[in-house]
Amino acid sequence: MGVDSDDAAEDVADHQENPGPDPALVAVLEGFKGPNTSVQVLTTDGSSLPVMDVEGAKASLIFIPDQVEKEKVMDFTNIRLACPIPAEQIQNRWLNSMVPIPGHVMQTSPHNITFLLHQMLKSYAGTAIRGRGILPFVHPLQTANPSQTADDGWCEPLSTCLSTVRVLDNPILGPDQRTADLIREKMSSIQNEYLNCKDEMKVLATFQAYLTYTLTLFFYVKQDRNDYLAKAMVILQALARRVTMQGLVTPTRAPNCRHIWEEWVAGEAKRRTILVMYLFDALLAVRDGLPMYLMVELQNLPAPGPKSLWQETVRSDWKTAYTAYETHWDNGSYLRIVELWPSSPTFSRDDAETRRNRVDLWLEDIDEFGTFFYAYMASAHNN
């Protein structure tokens, strides 16, 4: 059966005017399309239009990453952090009660400070168990959708932990011996699988998970083995050493080179987790009647970072906040932990006033964890 020549010519003309998507181009670009990608049509006049129906588009397709979503994605593959403190002293801290390290100073803990320490750390365990918020040593994006963290599995130890401890909120199971065994099993799994891991962010997630497991055991599970928490603290300090050796602070760069978001978040999360471990170590020492020691090996680390940076989850907003933050702190002269201790009697009046002004500036933008840490440090060093 013949084909009408006018109809055939019309079809050819229509096809040339609306050529449709190039199959080869679509096949290539489809491989780059991800969950944070939108679809647009590049028309013959060079303009681009979003489309809902890809099949009906009669033009070449291009895929444009959504800028808002892209700004929430964190990539930790190329972070560089420095280690400014003696990591070995962190791992050997549990030996202090038997062989005190030269230069370390003993401290006492009044009842009201011990009570504050107990209640705040217990609240962290409760936060994990009931899933009511985010732990103060875990960045918000660490528990976000994996697509927001370019996650290649490094969050897995932490996500497994936060799912496991929720069993303690089950009124049927409750904090009985079976629950304790389950948590200890997960902790043993961490020791076997991740203790020698080299992936920097996975080591951090492992450290955070092990600390969370330990807090929940101490505050919410009746123990049948009194020595277990002491052994858990040894593992925690070993993990803290690995985290420390991989870096805790952003390295010094050229004056006009801003810190990248991922480096700041990783360093801040590491330091906060170590600080919580030290506070928990102090609480265990009080419980067991052992001497407590000041965290002198951490004294030159930055104090907990500002709320405006820690809670920000959009890259461009973080950069804006960070620029303002550096302006206030003279491009990197951040408050150090040692500055939260009482001024030395040898300080001049000007030096003492300068320190007070720096502490005041730091207090203006701290979160709940910073407030708790300040209260503990100020009280623990003034008794």
NUGU-273054 format. One line per 2 residues: number of its first residue (from 1); for each residue x, y, z of C-alpha. Coordinates in nm, 2 decimals. Layout:
BEGIN
NUM> X:Y:Z | ...
This chain:
BEGIN
1> 0.00:0.00:0.00 | 0.15:0.33:-0.10
3> 0.21:0.63:0.13 | 0.07:0.97:0.04
5> 0.36:1.19:-0.05 | 0.21:1.50:0.12
7> 0.17:1.31:0.45 | 0.52:1.18:0.43
9> 0.67:1.52:0.37 | 0.47:1.66:0.66
11> 0.60:1.39:0.89 | 0.96:1.46:0.79
13> 0.92:1.83:0.85 | 0.75:1.77:1.19
15> 1.04:1.54:1.29 | 1.30:1.79:1.18
17> 1.13:2.07:1.37 | 1.08:1.86:1.69
19> 1.36:1.61:1.67 | 1.28:1.46:2.02
21> 1.54:1.35:2.28 | 1.86:1.22:2.14
23> 1.86:0.86:2.26 | 2.24:0.85:2.30
25> 2.25:1.17:2.50 | 1.96:1.05:2.72
27> 2.14:0.72:2.79 | 2.46:0.90:2.89
29> 2.30:1.16:3.11 | 2.07:0.91:3.28
31> 2.38:0.76:3.44 | 2.44:1.09:3.61
33> 2.09:1.14:3.73 | 2.06:1.11:4.11
35> 1.80:1.17:4.38 | 1.90:1.54:4.40
37> 1.86:1.60:4.03 | 1.59:1.78:3.84
39> 1.51:1.73:3.47 | 1.50:2.01:3.22
41> 1.45:2.04:2.85 | 1.70:2.23:2.63
43> 1.49:2.37:2.34 | 1.61:2.45:1.99
45> 1.64:2.82:2.08 | 1.88:2.75:2.36
47> 1.64:2.81:2.65 | 1.57:2.55:2.91
49> 1.24:2.46:3.06 | 1.15:2.21:3.34
51> 0.93:1.93:3.24 | 0.72:1.68:3.43
53> 0.67:1.44:3.14 | 1.00:1.34:3.00
55> 0.84:1.11:2.75 | 0.65:1.39:2.59
57> 0.95:1.62:2.55 | 1.05:1.68:2.19
59> 1.40:1.82:2.26 | 1.73:1.71:2.41
61> 1.72:1.65:2.78 | 1.97:1.78:3.04
63> 1.98:1.71:3.41 | 2.05:2.00:3.64
65> 2.14:1.94:4.01 | 1.90:2.12:4.24
67> 2.11:2.39:4.40 | 1.92:2.39:4.73
69> 1.97:2.02:4.77 | 2.33:2.04:4.65
71> 2.41:2.29:4.93 | 2.30:2.03:5.19
73> 2.53:1.75:5.06 | 2.85:1.70:5.26
75> 3.15:1.52:5.11 | 3.42:1.42:5.37
77> 3.65:1.24:5.12 | 3.91:1.52:5.11
79> 3.91:1.67:5.45 | 4.24:1.76:5.62
81> 4.26:1.80:5.99 | 4.56:1.85:6.22
83> 4.64:1.68:6.56 | 4.76:1.95:6.81
85> 4.75:1.74:7.13 | 4.92:1.43:7.27
87> 4.69:1.15:7.15 | 4.87:0.88:7.37
89> 4.77:1.07:7.69 | 4.40:1.03:7.59
91> 4.43:0.65:7.54 | 4.62:0.61:7.87
93> 4.40:0.83:8.08 | 4.25:0.53:8.26
95> 4.59:0.46:8.41 | 4.60:0.79:8.59
97> 4.44:0.64:8.90 | 4.73:0.40:8.93
99> 5.02:0.59:8.77 | 4.95:0.96:8.75
101> 5.10:1.13:8.45 | 5.34:1.42:8.54
103> 5.17:1.76:8.51 | 4.82:1.63:8.55
105> 4.62:1.80:8.83 | 4.37:1.63:9.06
107> 4.03:1.79:9.11 | 3.74:1.74:9.34
109> 3.37:1.74:9.25 | 3.12:1.90:9.49
111> 2.79:1.72:9.51 | 2.60:1.98:9.31
113> 2.85:1.95:9.02 | 2.83:1.57:9.03
115> 2.46:1.59:9.02 | 2.47:1.83:8.72
117> 2.71:1.60:8.54 | 2.49:1.30:8.61
119> 2.16:1.46:8.50 | 2.30:1.61:8.18
121> 2.48:1.29:8.06 | 2.16:1.10:8.15
123> 1.96:1.33:7.93 | 2.19:1.25:7.64
125> 2.12:0.88:7.68 | 1.75:0.95:7.70
127> 1.77:1.16:7.38 | 1.91:0.86:7.20
129> 1.66:0.61:7.35 | 1.35:0.81:7.28
131> 1.47:0.97:6.96 | 1.34:1.31:7.06
133> 1.63:1.51:6.93 | 1.99:1.51:6.82
135> 2.28:1.42:7.05 | 2.49:1.74:7.11
137> 2.80:1.56:6.99 | 2.64:1.44:6.66
139> 2.60:1.69:6.38 | 2.24:1.72:6.24
141> 2.35:1.60:5.90 | 2.51:1.28:6.04
143> 2.16:1.15:6.10 | 2.01:1.29:5.78
145> 1.92:1.11:5.46 | 2.24:0.94:5.33
147> 2.20:1.14:5.00 | 2.28:1.45:5.21
149> 2.61:1.33:5.33 | 2.75:1.15:5.02
151> 2.74:0.85:5.26 | 2.94:0.55:5.15
153> 2.86:0.37:5.47 | 3.06:0.57:5.72
155> 2.74:0.66:5.92 | 2.64:0.29:5.96
157> 2.78:0.23:6.31 | 2.60:0.54:6.44
159> 2.27:0.47:6.26 | 2.27:0.11:6.39
161> 2.34:0.23:6.74 | 2.05:0.49:6.74
163> 1.82:0.22:6.61 | 1.93:-0.04:6.86
165> 1.90:0.17:7.18 | 1.54:0.25:7.09
167> 1.46:-0.09:7.23 | 1.50:0.06:7.58
169> 1.19:0.27:7.51 | 0.98:-0.05:7.45
171> 0.75:-0.10:7.75 | 0.73:-0.47:7.68
173> 1.11:-0.54:7.66 | 1.23:-0.28:7.90
175> 1.58:-0.24:8.04 | 1.62:-0.61:8.15
177> 1.91:-0.84:8.11 | 1.83:-0.93:7.76
179> 1.85:-0.57:7.65 | 2.19:-0.54:7.83
181> 2.31:-0.84:7.64 | 2.19:-0.70:7.31
183> 2.37:-0.37:7.36 | 2.69:-0.54:7.48
185> 2.67:-0.76:7.17 | 2.66:-0.45:6.95
187> 2.95:-0.30:7.14 | 3.16:-0.62:7.08
189> 3.07:-0.61:6.72 | 3.21:-0.25:6.70
191> 3.53:-0.37:6.86 | 3.57:-0.65:6.61
193> 3.47:-0.47:6.30 | 3.57:-0.11:6.34
195> 3.84:-0.07:6.60 | 4.12:-0.09:6.34
197> 3.92:0.10:6.07 | 4.12:0.37:5.88
199> 3.82:0.56:5.73 | 3.83:0.89:5.92
201> 3.45:0.96:5.94 | 3.37:0.59:6.00
203> 3.61:0.60:6.30 | 3.42:0.90:6.43
205> 3.08:0.74:6.38 | 3.21:0.43:6.56
207> 3.34:0.64:6.85 | 3.01:0.82:6.88
209> 2.81:0.49:6.87 | 3.03:0.33:7.13
211> 2.99:0.63:7.36 | 2.61:0.63:7.31
213> 2.59:0.26:7.39 | 2.80:0.31:7.70
215> 2.58:0.60:7.83 | 2.26:0.40:7.78
217> 2.40:0.10:7.96 | 2.51:0.32:8.26
219> 2.19:0.52:8.30 | 1.91:0.29:8.18
221> 2.02:-0.08:8.22 | 2.08:-0.26:8.54
223> 2.42:-0.41:8.53 | 2.51:-0.76:8.64
225> 2.88:-0.70:8.57 | 3.03:-0.41:8.76
227> 3.36:-0.43:8.56 | 3.20:-0.39:8.22
229> 3.18:-0.01:8.21 | 3.55:0.02:8.32
231> 3.64:-0.20:8.03 | 3.42:0.00:7.80
233> 3.60:0.32:7.90 | 3.93:0.16:7.80
235> 3.78:0.09:7.45 | 3.64:0.45:7.43
237> 3.98:0.60:7.51 | 4.14:0.38:7.24
239> 3.88:0.50:6.99 | 3.94:0.86:7.11
241> 4.31:0.82:7.04 | 4.24:0.71:6.68
243> 4.00:1.00:6.63 | 4.26:1.24:6.77
245> 4.55:1.11:6.56 | 4.34:1.16:6.24
247> 4.30:1.53:6.34 | 4.08:1.75:6.55
249> 4.13:2.10:6.41 | 4.14:2.26:6.07
251> 4.50:2.32:5.96 | 4.65:2.67:5.93
253> 4.61:2.81:5.58 | 4.66:3.13:5.39
255> 4.48:3.43:5.56 | 4.22:3.46:5.28
257> 4.15:3.08:5.26 | 3.83:3.00:5.44
259> 3.78:2.66:5.62 | 3.56:2.43:5.43
261> 3.23:2.33:5.58 | 3.31:1.95:5.61
263> 3.64:2.01:5.79 | 3.48:2.24:6.05
265> 3.19:1.99:6.11 | 3.42:1.69:6.14
267> 3.66:1.87:6.38 | 3.38:2.00:6.59
269> 3.20:1.67:6.61 | 3.52:1.49:6.71
271> 3.61:1.74:6.98 | 3.25:1.74:7.13
273> 3.25:1.36:7.14 | 3.59:1.35:7.32
275> 3.47:1.61:7.57 | 3.15:1.41:7.65
277> 3.37:1.10:7.70 | 3.59:1.30:7.94
279> 3.29:1.42:8.14 | 3.16:1.06:8.16
281> 3.50:0.94:8.27 | 3.48:1.20:8.55
283> 3.14:1.08:8.66 | 3.26:0.72:8.67
285> 3.56:0.82:8.88 | 3.33:0.98:9.14
287> 3.10:0.67:9.14 | 3.40:0.44:9.20
289> 3.57:0.67:9.45 | 3.87:0.72:9.22
291> 4.07:1.05:9.18 | 3.96:1.29:8.91
293> 4.20:1.47:8.69 | 4.17:1.79:8.49
295> 4.16:1.75:8.11 | 4.50:1.93:8.08
297> 4.59:1.74:7.76 | 4.28:1.91:7.59
299> 4.34:2.26:7.72 | 4.46:2.41:7.39
301> 4.17:2.28:7.19 | 3.90:2.52:7.08
303> 3.60:2.55:7.32 | 3.27:2.41:7.19
305> 3.18:2.59:6.87 | 2.89:2.84:6.82
307> 2.53:2.74:6.78 | 2.50:2.94:6.46
309> 2.76:2.72:6.29 | 2.69:2.38:6.46
311> 2.32:2.37:6.38 | 2.35:2.51:6.02
313> 2.26:2.25:5.75 | 2.29:2.46:5.43
315> 2.64:2.53:5.29 | 2.58:2.89:5.17
317> 2.42:2.99:5.50 | 2.71:2.83:5.69
319> 2.96:3.02:5.49 | 2.78:3.34:5.56
321> 2.77:3.26:5.94 | 3.14:3.15:5.93
323> 3.25:3.48:5.77 | 3.08:3.67:6.05
325> 3.22:3.44:6.31 | 3.58:3.48:6.20
327> 3.54:3.86:6.20 | 3.46:3.85:6.57
329> 3.75:3.61:6.64 | 4.02:3.79:6.45
331> 4.04:3.52:6.18 | 4.11:3.22:6.39
333> 4.20:3.32:6.75 | 3.91:3.11:6.89
335> 3.85:3.07:7.26 | 4.05:2.77:7.40
337> 3.93:2.54:7.67 | 4.21:2.66:7.90
339> 4.05:3.01:7.89 | 3.75:2.87:8.07
341> 3.97:2.79:8.37 | 4.03:3.06:8.64
343> 4.29:3.32:8.55 | 4.64:3.26:8.68
345> 4.74:3.48:8.98 | 5.03:3.60:8.77
347> 4.79:3.75:8.51 | 4.80:4.13:8.48
349> 4.48:4.32:8.51 | 4.48:4.37:8.13
351> 4.53:4.00:8.06 | 4.25:3.90:8.30
353> 4.01:4.15:8.14 | 4.10:4.04:7.79
355> 4.02:3.68:7.89 | 3.69:3.78:8.04
357> 3.59:3.97:7.73 | 3.68:3.67:7.51
359> 3.47:3.44:7.73 | 3.18:3.68:7.72
361> 3.20:3.69:7.34 | 3.20:3.31:7.33
363> 2.90:3.28:7.56 | 2.69:3.50:7.32
365> 2.66:3.22:7.06 | 2.68:2.88:7.24
367> 2.43:2.60:7.24 | 2.30:2.39:7.53
369> 2.61:2.18:7.53 | 2.83:2.48:7.54
371> 2.63:2.62:7.84 | 2.66:2.28:8.02
373> 3.03:2.26:7.95 | 3.09:2.62:8.07
375> 2.90:2.55:8.39 | 3.09:2.24:8.46
377> 3.43:2.39:8.39 | 3.37:2.71:8.59
379> 3.25:2.51:8.89 | 3.51:2.23:8.87
381> 3.79:2.47:8.87 | 3.66:2.70:9.14
383> 3.62:2.47:9.44
